[in-house]
Every structure is written in C-alpha cells, then in structure tokens.
C-alpha cells in the first residue's frame, strides 16, 4: 500500500491557468501566478496556441507541464487546428460535415483524393483551372442550356458520331477537308454548292439524273 501511495504521490498533477508569452518550436513559454515556465502542447490540445492566449496547463510534481486547452483569445484571429503528424477524422455511426458561413478552402501542396460511392456538387457558379486533366468512365451525360468552347485544337477519336440539330452553321477560314469511304448527302429541299471554281472528277462514272437539268 505504501508503494502504491508513493507512486500516486509522485504522479500527482495540478491544473492552473496561464498566458502564453512566447512560442518555441519545442515548447510554449507560459506565465502564471507561480512564474514563467516552459510547457509542452498536449496531444489533446487541438487548437494551436498563440501569444497572449489564456490556456489551461497541467503541471506535474516532476516538473513537466502540458498545455491542455486554449481557454480565451484576446485578439481576433483564426483558430488553427493542427497536429504534428497525420490526422484522421472518422465517424463510426454517422456522417462528417464541414460548414463555413464565409467559405471552405482545401489547400495542399501535394495530392488531394476523394473516394466515394457517389459525388454531388451543387453551386450557383463554378470555376475549374487545371493545367492537365484526364477523365476515364463508361458513361457521360450532360444537360446544359448553352455551351461555349474556345480552344487552339480539338481532336476526336470515335467509333461512331451521331448529331441531331435544328440548325447548323459553320465557318471555316482556310481548308475544310473530308475523307470517307462513302459519302451520302440527302436534302429534302434545296442543296446548293457555290464556288469561284468547282472541280468534280471520278475514276469510273459521273451520273446526273433529274427531271430537268439546266447547265449554263
């Protein structure tokens, strides 16, 4: 019993309030009614202390001290939640929500990954700036009122292309070339071809069939 009581006495701690007066890489310098001393930041102290903060310090009889929490902050500044290593926020029986009335920023100098069964994004406006982007999927569906695309070059490699439009307008400033095994143009009304010079050649046969043919 005396051995157990001795161990408890040696490990006894007491708490006091103190003010952070300096920040060191290895510890915090705090000042209380008992004087100025160094205290390590406890793992449970998620909010990063700043100079002038009123903190709760746990002091041990062996001379070790730990800042447990930030109680008050006089100056208006951002509260930084930090840890020396990896941080995992996990909910075993619910969902995790991050909300900010002025906005939410995700900043990292390296890679950011999102892994989910489904991803939904709802916004009034959106901006995407990417130097290089790749997308892989089995189906892409878009329902958009208006699309404007500006690019230096556009390459399509497709097995089949189907387009249905009410009216189509295209302006080509230089060359417009089409190469195909077979070409079929069908117009219900009028089909007009006009150029300063028109050349039509064939290796085997040129056929023109109509009720009337006017030339000249």
Buried (B, 14 or more C-beta within 10 A) or exposed (E): EEEEEEEEEEEEEEEBEBBBEEEEEEBBBBEBEEEEBBBBBBEEBBBBBBEEBBBBBBBEEEEEBBBBBBEEBEEEEEEEEEEEEEEEEEEEEEEEEEEEEEEEEEEEEEEEEEEEEEEEEEEEEEEEEEEEEEEEEEEEEEEEEEEEEEEEEEEEEEEEEEEEEEEEEEEEEEEEEEEEEEEEEEEEEEEEEEEEEEEEEEEEEEEEEEEEEEEE
